[in-house]
Amino acid sequence: AVAITWSDNARSCQEKTTHTGIMALQYPNARRSDTVETLHGVEVRDPYRWMEEDSEELTAWIKSQNEISNAYLTTCDLRSQVRKRAKELYDYPKYSCPFRRGKRMCFFKNSGLQNQSV
């Protein structure tokens, strides 16, 4: 069993850290729009509505976010241990509830690490 605590993680990810021991991250700015929608008579602001539609701007923003995440994650020695443990926990057969199709009883099965059940 692998037990991971914040202190273990902080020690293993010390590159690019500040004097507080926390990694200094420069997140990309997310544009805020003036989108306001009225729902049941209540005005609801949705400044990030633009992120719900595919666009070149959104693709660039996601790429910037991923660069930050990957730069941090590649410095963590525990990443492979967490990935291994998650795989151990998730790798087991899964079955859906049975259902009827015509005269047959059917179910979906996932052997463990398949992308989807079949």
DSSP file (Angstrom, degrees, kcal/mol; ACC not computed):
  #  RESIDUE AA STRUCTURE BP1 BP2  ACC     N-H-->O    O-->H-N    N-H-->O    O-->H-N    TCO  KAPPA ALPHA  PHI   PSI    X-CA   Y-CA   Z-CA
    1    1 A A              0   0    0      0, 0.0     2,-0.6     0, 0.0    84,-0.0   0.000 360.0 360.0 360.0 143.6    0.0    0.0    0.0
    2    2 A V        -     0   0    0     79,-0.1     2,-0.6    80,-0.0     0, 0.0  -0.948 360.0-166.5-112.6 120.8    1.1    3.5   -0.8
    3    3 A A        -     0   0    0     -2,-0.6     2,-0.5     2,-0.0     0, 0.0  -0.933   8.0-168.8-106.0 124.3    0.2    6.3    1.6
    4    4 A I        -     0   0    0     -2,-0.6     2,-0.3     4,-0.0    -2,-0.0  -0.952   4.7-176.7-118.0 125.7    0.8    9.8    0.3
    5    5 A T     >  -     0   0    0     -2,-0.5     4,-2.3     1,-0.1     5,-0.2  -0.779  39.8-110.5-114.9 162.8    0.6   12.8    2.4
    6    6 A W  H  > S+     0   0    0     -2,-0.3     4,-3.0     1,-0.2     5,-0.2   0.884 118.5  55.2 -58.0 -39.8    0.9   16.5    1.5
    7    7 A S  H  > S+     0   0    0      2,-0.2     4,-1.9     1,-0.2    -1,-0.2   0.889 108.3  48.4 -64.9 -37.8    4.3   16.7    3.3
    8    8 A D  H  > S+     0   0    0      2,-0.2     4,-1.8     1,-0.2    -1,-0.2   0.934 113.7  47.4 -62.7 -45.1    5.6   13.8    1.1
    9    9 A N  H  X S+     0   0    0     -4,-2.3     4,-0.9     1,-0.2    -2,-0.2   0.903 109.9  52.1 -63.8 -42.4    4.3   15.4   -2.0
   10   10 A A  H  < S+     0   0    0     -4,-3.0     3,-0.5     1,-0.2    -1,-0.2   0.890 110.3  48.7 -63.4 -39.5    5.8   18.8   -1.1
   11   11 A R  H >< S+     0   0    0     -4,-1.9     3,-0.6     1,-0.2    -1,-0.2   0.862 111.6  49.3 -68.4 -34.5    9.2   17.3   -0.5
   12   12 A S  H 3< S+     0   0    0     -4,-1.8    65,-0.7     1,-0.2    -1,-0.2   0.580 110.8  50.0 -83.5  -7.9    9.2   15.4   -3.8
   13   13 A C  T 3<  +     0   0    0     -4,-0.9    -1,-0.2    -3,-0.5    63,-0.1  -0.358  68.0 131.2-122.8  51.5    8.1   18.4   -5.9
   14   14 A Q    X   +     0   0    0     -3,-0.6     3,-1.0    61,-0.2    -1,-0.1   0.609  34.5 107.7 -88.7 -11.5   10.6   21.0   -4.7
   15   15 A E  T 3  S+     0   0    0      1,-0.2    60,-0.1    60,-0.2    -3,-0.0  -0.354  87.7  12.5 -63.9 147.8   11.8   22.4   -8.1
   16   16 A K  T 3  S+     0   0    0      1,-0.2     8,-1.7     7,-0.1    -1,-0.2   0.839  94.4 148.6  58.2  37.5   10.6   25.8   -9.0
   17   17 A T  B <   -A   23   0A   0     -3,-1.0     6,-0.3     6,-0.3    -1,-0.2  -0.664  42.2-128.2-101.3 159.8    9.3   26.5   -5.4
   18   18 A T    >   -     0   0    0      4,-2.1     3,-1.9    -2,-0.2    -1,-0.1  -0.280  43.5 -85.3 -89.8-178.3    9.1   29.8   -3.6
   19   19 A H  T 3  S+     0   0    0      1,-0.3    -1,-0.0     2,-0.1    -2,-0.0   0.691 128.9  61.1 -63.8 -17.2   10.5   30.5   -0.1
   20   20 A T  T 3  S-     0   0    0      2,-0.2    -1,-0.3     1,-0.0     3,-0.1   0.528 116.4-113.6 -86.3  -4.9    7.2   29.1    1.3
   21   21 A G  S <  S+     0   0    0     -3,-1.9     2,-0.4     1,-0.3    -2,-0.1   0.506  80.2 120.9  86.3   3.6    7.9   25.8   -0.3
   22   22 A I  S    S-     0   0    0      1,-0.0    -4,-2.1     3,-0.0    -1,-0.3  -0.866  72.4-107.1-104.1 134.9    4.9   26.1   -2.7
   23   23 A M  B     -A   17   0A   0     -2,-0.4     2,-0.7    -6,-0.3    -6,-0.3  -0.361  30.4-125.9 -61.7 130.5    5.6   26.0   -6.4
   24   24 A A        -     0   0    0     -8,-1.7     2,-0.4    -2,-0.1    -1,-0.1  -0.705  33.4-171.8 -80.8 116.3    5.2   29.4   -8.0
   25   25 A L        -     0   0    0     -2,-0.7     2,-0.8     2,-0.0    43,-0.0  -0.908  20.1-154.9-114.7 137.8    2.7   29.1  -10.9
   26   26 A Q        -     0   0    0     -2,-0.4    42,-0.1    42,-0.0    -2,-0.0  -0.845  20.8-160.4-110.0  93.2    1.9   31.7  -13.5
   27   27 A Y        -     0   0    0     -2,-0.8     2,-0.1     1,-0.1    38,-0.1  -0.432  22.6-108.9 -73.4 145.8   -1.6   30.8  -14.6
   28   28 A P        -     0   0    0      0, 0.0     2,-0.2     0, 0.0    -1,-0.1  -0.455  39.2-103.0 -70.4 147.1   -2.9   32.2  -17.9
   29   29 A N        -     0   0    0     -2,-0.1     2,-0.6     1,-0.0     0, 0.0  -0.499  28.4-144.2 -70.5 137.2   -5.5   34.9  -17.7
   30   30 A A        -     0   0    0     -2,-0.2    -1,-0.0    -3,-0.1    -3,-0.0  -0.921  21.8-122.6-103.8 118.5   -9.0   33.8  -18.5
   31   31 A R        -     0   0    0     -2,-0.6     2,-0.5     1,-0.1    19,-0.1  -0.289  21.1-147.1 -59.1 140.1  -11.0   36.4  -20.3
   32   32 A R        -     0   0    0     16,-0.1    16,-0.2    17,-0.1     2,-0.2  -0.949  12.8-158.9-111.6 129.0  -14.2   37.5  -18.5
   33   33 A S        -     0   0    0     14,-2.4    13,-0.1    -2,-0.5    16,-0.1  -0.507  26.7-118.6-100.1 173.0  -17.1   38.5  -20.7
   34   34 A D        +     0   0    0     -2,-0.2     2,-0.2    11,-0.1    -1,-0.0   0.055  57.1 151.0 -97.0  24.4  -20.1   40.6  -19.8
   35   35 A T        +     0   0    0     11,-0.3    11,-2.7    12,-0.1     2,-0.4  -0.374  17.5 175.8 -64.2 126.9  -22.6   37.8  -20.5
   36   36 A V  E     -B   45   0B   0      9,-0.2     2,-0.4    -2,-0.2     9,-0.2  -1.000   7.9-170.4-133.3 133.1  -25.7   38.1  -18.4
   37   37 A E  E     -B   44   0B   0      7,-2.6     7,-3.6    -2,-0.4     2,-0.7  -0.959  18.6-135.1-123.8 141.8  -28.7   35.7  -18.7
   38   38 A T  E     -B   43   0B   0     -2,-0.4     2,-0.5     5,-0.2     5,-0.2  -0.872  24.3-178.8-100.0 117.5  -32.1   36.2  -17.0
   39   39 A L  E >  S-B   42   0B   0      3,-3.0     3,-1.7    -2,-0.7    -2,-0.0  -0.961  71.8 -21.0-119.0 116.0  -33.4   32.9  -15.5
   40   40 A H  T 3  S-     0   0    0     -2,-0.5    -1,-0.2     1,-0.3     3,-0.1   0.871 129.1 -50.0  54.7  39.9  -36.8   33.0  -13.8
   41   41 A G  T 3  S+     0   0    0      1,-0.2     2,-0.5    -3,-0.0    -1,-0.3   0.495 116.9 113.0  82.3   3.0  -36.6   36.7  -13.5
   42   42 A V  E <   -B   39   0B   0     -3,-1.7    -3,-3.0     2,-0.0     2,-0.4  -0.932  65.6-130.4-112.7 128.1  -33.1   36.7  -11.9
   43   43 A E  E     -B   38   0B   0     -2,-0.5     2,-0.5    -5,-0.2    -5,-0.2  -0.637  25.0-168.4 -76.8 126.3  -30.0   38.1  -13.7
   44   44 A V  E     -B   37   0B   0     -7,-3.6    -7,-2.6    -2,-0.4     2,-0.3  -0.966  11.9-143.4-120.5 118.5  -27.2   35.5  -13.7
   45   45 A R  E     -B   36   0B   0     -2,-0.5    -9,-0.2    -9,-0.2   -11,-0.1  -0.584  16.8-178.5 -79.3 140.5  -23.8   36.6  -14.8
   46   46 A D    >   +     0   0    0    -11,-2.7     3,-1.6    -2,-0.3   -11,-0.3  -0.617   8.4 169.1-138.6  75.1  -21.7   34.1  -16.7
   47   47 A P  T 3  S+     0   0    0      0, 0.0   -14,-2.4     0, 0.0     3,-0.3   0.680  78.8  49.1 -67.0 -17.0  -18.3   35.6  -17.4
   48   48 A Y  T >  S+     0   0    0    -16,-0.2     3,-1.9     1,-0.2     4,-0.2   0.130  70.8 114.7-108.8  20.7  -16.8   32.3  -18.6
   49   49 A R  G X   +     0   0    0     -3,-1.6     3,-2.3     1,-0.3     4,-0.3   0.831  66.8  70.0 -57.5 -32.5  -19.6   31.3  -21.0
   50   50 A W  G >  S+     0   0    0     -3,-0.3     3,-1.0     1,-0.3    -1,-0.3   0.737  87.8  66.0 -59.4 -21.1  -17.1   31.7  -23.9
   51   51 A M  G <  S+     0   0    0     -3,-1.9    -1,-0.3     1,-0.2    -2,-0.2   0.559  86.7  70.0 -78.2  -6.6  -15.4   28.6  -22.6
   52   52 A E  G <  S+     0   0    0     -3,-2.3     2,-0.4    -4,-0.2    -1,-0.2   0.591  93.2  63.9 -85.2 -10.3  -18.4   26.5  -23.4
   53   53 A E  S <  S-     0   0    0     -3,-1.0     2,-0.2    -4,-0.3     5,-0.2  -0.925  91.5-110.5-116.1 138.5  -17.8   26.8  -27.1
   54   54 A D        +     0   0    0     -2,-0.4     2,-0.3     4,-0.1    -2,-0.1  -0.456  53.7 148.6 -64.5 133.0  -14.8   25.4  -29.0
   55   55 A S     >  -     0   0    0     -2,-0.2     4,-2.3     1,-0.1     5,-0.2  -0.972  60.9-106.9-156.7 165.2  -12.7   28.3  -30.3
   56   56 A E  H  > S+     0   0    0     -2,-0.3     4,-2.3     2,-0.2     5,-0.2   0.882 120.6  54.6 -63.6 -37.5   -9.0   29.0  -31.1
   57   57 A E  H  > S+     0   0    0      2,-0.2     4,-2.2     1,-0.2    -1,-0.2   0.924 109.7  45.6 -61.8 -45.2   -8.9   31.2  -28.0
   58   58 A L  H  > S+     0   0    0      2,-0.2     4,-2.7     1,-0.2     5,-0.2   0.906 111.2  52.7 -65.8 -41.9  -10.2   28.4  -25.8
   59   59 A T  H  X S+     0   0    0     -4,-2.3     4,-2.2     1,-0.2    -1,-0.2   0.908 111.0  47.3 -59.7 -42.6   -7.8   25.9  -27.3
   60   60 A A  H  X S+     0   0    0     -4,-2.3     4,-2.1     2,-0.2    -1,-0.2   0.894 111.9  50.3 -66.1 -40.2   -4.8   28.3  -26.6
   61   61 A W  H  X S+     0   0    0     -4,-2.2     4,-2.3     2,-0.2    -2,-0.2   0.921 111.3  48.1 -64.4 -44.4   -6.0   28.8  -23.0
   62   62 A I  H  X S+     0   0    0     -4,-2.7     4,-2.7     1,-0.2    -2,-0.2   0.902 109.6  53.3 -62.6 -41.5   -6.3   25.0  -22.4
   63   63 A K  H  X S+     0   0    0     -4,-2.2     4,-2.1    -5,-0.2    -1,-0.2   0.912 109.2  49.0 -59.9 -42.6   -2.9   24.5  -23.9
   64   64 A S  H  X S+     0   0    0     -4,-2.1     4,-1.7     2,-0.2    -2,-0.2   0.908 111.2  49.5 -63.7 -42.6   -1.4   27.1  -21.5
   65   65 A Q  H  X S+     0   0    0     -4,-2.3     4,-2.4     1,-0.2    -2,-0.2   0.914 110.6  50.4 -61.5 -43.4   -3.2   25.5  -18.5
   66   66 A N  H  X S+     0   0    0     -4,-2.7     4,-3.0     1,-0.2     5,-0.3   0.869 105.9  55.6 -64.8 -37.0   -1.8   22.1  -19.6
   67   67 A E  H  X S+     0   0    0     -4,-2.1     4,-2.1     2,-0.2    -1,-0.2   0.908 109.9  46.3 -61.7 -41.2    1.7   23.4  -19.8
   68   68 A I  H  X S+     0   0    0     -4,-1.7     4,-1.8     2,-0.2    -2,-0.2   0.943 114.7  46.9 -65.2 -48.2    1.5   24.6  -16.2
   69   69 A S  H  X S+     0   0    0     -4,-2.4     4,-3.0     1,-0.2     5,-0.2   0.933 114.1  46.8 -60.3 -47.5    0.1   21.4  -15.0
   70   70 A N  H  X S+     0   0    0     -4,-3.0     4,-2.3     1,-0.2    -1,-0.2   0.869 108.0  55.9 -66.7 -36.2    2.6   19.2  -16.8
   71   71 A A  H  < S+     0   0    0     -4,-2.1     4,-0.4    -5,-0.3    -1,-0.2   0.899 114.3  40.9 -61.4 -39.5    5.5   21.3  -15.7
   72   72 A Y  H >< S+     0   0    0     -4,-1.8     3,-1.4     1,-0.2     4,-0.4   0.939 114.3  50.7 -71.3 -48.2    4.4   20.8  -12.1
   73   73 A L  H >< S+     0   0    0     -4,-3.0     3,-1.2     1,-0.3     6,-0.2   0.818 102.3  60.2 -64.9 -31.5    3.5   17.1  -12.5
   74   74 A T  T 3< S+     0   0    0     -4,-2.3    -1,-0.3     1,-0.2    -2,-0.2   0.697 101.9  55.2 -70.4 -16.0    6.8   16.2  -14.1
   75   75 A T  T <  S+     0   0    0     -3,-1.4     2,-0.7    -4,-0.4    -1,-0.2   0.535  87.1  96.8 -89.9  -6.9    8.7   17.4  -11.0
   76   76 A C    X   -     0   0    0     -3,-1.2     3,-1.0    -4,-0.4     4,-0.3  -0.744  53.9-167.1 -91.3 115.7    6.7   15.1   -8.7
   77   77 A D  T 3  S+     0   0    0    -65,-0.7     3,-0.5    -2,-0.7     4,-0.4   0.767  87.8  60.7 -67.3 -25.4    8.4   11.8   -7.8
   78   78 A L  T 3> S+     0   0    0      1,-0.2     4,-2.6     2,-0.2    -1,-0.2   0.567  77.7  90.4 -81.1  -8.2    5.1   10.5   -6.4
   79   79 A R  H <> S+     0   0    0     -3,-1.0     4,-2.6     1,-0.2    -1,-0.2   0.906  87.9  47.3 -56.7 -45.2    3.2   10.8   -9.7
   80   80 A S  H  > S+     0   0    0     -3,-0.5     4,-2.4    -4,-0.3    -1,-0.2   0.865 111.8  51.2 -66.8 -34.6    4.2    7.3  -10.9
   81   81 A Q  H  > S+     0   0    0     -4,-0.4     4,-2.4     2,-0.2    -2,-0.2   0.905 111.6  46.8 -67.9 -40.8    3.2    5.8   -7.5
   82   82 A V  H  X S+     0   0    0     -4,-2.6     4,-2.7     2,-0.2     5,-0.2   0.927 113.1  49.0 -65.8 -44.4   -0.2    7.5   -7.6
   83   83 A R  H  X S+     0   0    0     -4,-2.6     4,-2.3    -5,-0.2    -2,-0.2   0.922 112.2  48.9 -60.4 -44.7   -0.8    6.4  -11.2
   84   84 A K  H  X S+     0   0    0     -4,-2.4     4,-2.2     1,-0.2    -2,-0.2   0.921 113.4  46.1 -62.0 -44.9    0.2    2.8  -10.2
   85   85 A R  H  X S+     0   0    0     -4,-2.4     4,-2.3     2,-0.2    -2,-0.2   0.899 111.4  51.4 -67.3 -40.9   -2.1    2.8   -7.2
   86   86 A A  H  X S+     0   0    0     -4,-2.7     4,-1.9     1,-0.2    -1,-0.2   0.905 110.3  50.1 -62.0 -40.5   -5.0    4.3   -9.1
   87   87 A K  H  X S+     0   0    0     -4,-2.3     4,-1.7    -5,-0.2    -2,-0.2   0.913 109.4  51.2 -64.0 -42.2   -4.6    1.6  -11.8
   88   88 A E  H  < S+     0   0    0     -4,-2.2    -2,-0.2     1,-0.2    -1,-0.2   0.902 113.1  45.7 -59.8 -41.4   -4.6   -1.1   -9.1
   89   89 A L  H  < S+     0   0    0     -4,-2.3    -1,-0.2     1,-0.2    -2,-0.2   0.812 118.5  40.8 -72.9 -30.2   -7.8    0.2   -7.6
   90   90 A Y  H  < S+     0   0    0     -4,-1.9     2,-1.7    -5,-0.2    -1,-0.2   0.617  89.6  93.5 -95.6 -13.5   -9.6    0.7  -10.9
   91   91 A D     <  +     0   0    0     -4,-1.7    -1,-0.1    -5,-0.2    22,-0.1  -0.574  59.3 104.9 -87.7  80.7   -8.5   -2.5  -12.6
   92   92 A Y  S    S-     0   0    0     -2,-1.7     2,-0.0    20,-0.3    18,-0.0  -0.979  77.8 -86.7-150.0 153.0  -11.3   -4.9  -11.8
   93   93 A P        -     0   0    0      0, 0.0     2,-0.4     0, 0.0    18,-0.2  -0.348  41.9-164.8 -65.0 139.6  -14.2   -6.3  -13.9
   94   94 A K  E     -C  110   0C   0     16,-2.9    16,-2.6    -2,-0.0     2,-0.4  -0.981   4.0-168.2-127.5 139.5  -17.3   -4.2  -13.9
   95   95 A Y  E     -C  109   0C   0     -2,-0.4    14,-0.2    14,-0.2     2,-0.1  -0.968  14.5-134.7-128.0 141.5  -20.8   -5.3  -15.0
   96   96 A S        -     0   0    0     12,-2.5     3,-0.1    -2,-0.4    14,-0.0  -0.351  42.5 -82.3 -81.7 171.6  -23.9   -3.2  -15.7
   97   97 A C        -     0   0    0      1,-0.1    11,-0.2    -2,-0.1    -1,-0.1  -0.532  57.2-102.2 -68.1 141.3  -27.4   -4.1  -14.5
   98   98 A P        -     0   0    0      0, 0.0     2,-0.3     0, 0.0     9,-0.2  -0.336  44.0-174.4 -65.5 149.5  -28.9   -6.7  -16.8
   99   99 A F  E     -D  106   0D   0      7,-2.6     7,-3.5    -3,-0.1     2,-0.4  -0.966  23.7-111.0-143.4 158.4  -31.5   -5.4  -19.3
  100  100 A R  E     -D  105   0D   0     -2,-0.3     2,-0.4     5,-0.2     5,-0.2  -0.766  23.8-178.9 -97.6 133.6  -33.9   -7.0  -21.8
  101  101 A R  E >   -D  104   0D   0      3,-2.9     3,-2.0    -2,-0.4     2,-0.3  -0.915  69.9 -53.9-126.1 102.2  -33.5   -6.7  -25.5
  102  102 A G  T 3  S-     0   0    0     -2,-0.4    -2,-0.0     1,-0.3     0, 0.0  -0.532 121.7 -19.4  65.8-124.9  -36.3   -8.5  -27.2
  103  103 A K  T 3  S+     0   0    0     -2,-0.3     2,-0.3    -3,-0.1    -1,-0.3   0.408 123.3  88.5 -93.4   1.3  -36.2  -12.1  -25.8
  104  104 A R  E <   -D  101   0D   0     -3,-2.0    -3,-2.9     0, 0.0     2,-0.5  -0.739  68.4-138.2-105.4 148.8  -32.6  -11.8  -24.6
  105  105 A M  E     -D  100   0D   0     -2,-0.3     2,-0.3    -5,-0.2    -5,-0.2  -0.893  33.2-179.6 -98.3 132.4  -31.2  -10.6  -21.3
  106  106 A C  E     +D   99   0D   0     -7,-3.5    -7,-2.6    -2,-0.5     2,-0.3  -0.820  14.5 179.6-129.4 165.8  -28.0   -8.5  -21.9
  107  107 A F        -     0   0    0     -2,-0.3     2,-0.3    -9,-0.2   -10,-0.1  -0.968  27.1-116.8-157.4 161.3  -25.4   -6.6  -19.8
  108  108 A F        -     0   0    0     -2,-0.3   -12,-2.5   -11,-0.2     2,-0.4  -0.813  28.7-164.2-101.5 146.5  -22.4   -4.5  -20.4
  109  109 A K  E     -C   95   0C   0     -2,-0.3     9,-2.8   -14,-0.2     2,-0.4  -0.987  14.4-169.8-132.9 141.2  -19.0   -5.7  -19.2
  110  110 A N  E     -C   94   0C   0    -16,-2.6   -16,-2.9    -2,-0.4     7,-0.1  -0.991  16.5-150.1-126.7 122.4  -15.6   -3.9  -18.7
  111  111 A S        -     0   0    0     -2,-0.4    -1,-0.1   -18,-0.2   -16,-0.1   0.624  60.7 -81.3 -71.0 -11.7  -12.7   -6.2  -18.0
  112  112 A G  S    S+     0   0    0    -21,-0.1   -20,-0.3   -18,-0.1    -1,-0.1  -0.392 115.8  31.1 150.7 -66.4  -11.0   -3.5  -16.0
  113  113 A L  S    S+     0   0    0    -22,-0.1   -22,-0.1     3,-0.0     2,-0.1   0.154  78.8 130.4-114.1  18.4   -9.1   -0.9  -18.0
  114  114 A Q        -     0   0    0      1,-0.1     3,-0.1     2,-0.0    -2,-0.1  -0.407  65.1-123.9 -67.2 150.2  -11.1   -0.8  -21.2
  115  115 A N  S    S+     0   0    0      1,-0.2     2,-0.3    -2,-0.1    -1,-0.1   0.856  90.5   1.3 -64.3 -34.9  -12.0    2.7  -22.3
  116  116 A Q  S    S-     0   0    0     -7,-0.1    -1,-0.2     0, 0.0     2,-0.1  -0.975  84.5 -94.8-148.4 161.2  -15.7    1.7  -22.3
  117  117 A S              0   0    0     -2,-0.3    -7,-0.2     1,-0.1   -22,-0.1  -0.432 360.0 360.0 -75.4 152.0  -17.9   -1.3  -21.5
  118  118 A V              0   0    0     -9,-2.8    -8,-0.2    -2,-0.1    -1,-0.1   0.311 360.0 360.0-128.8 360.0  -18.9   -3.7  -24.3
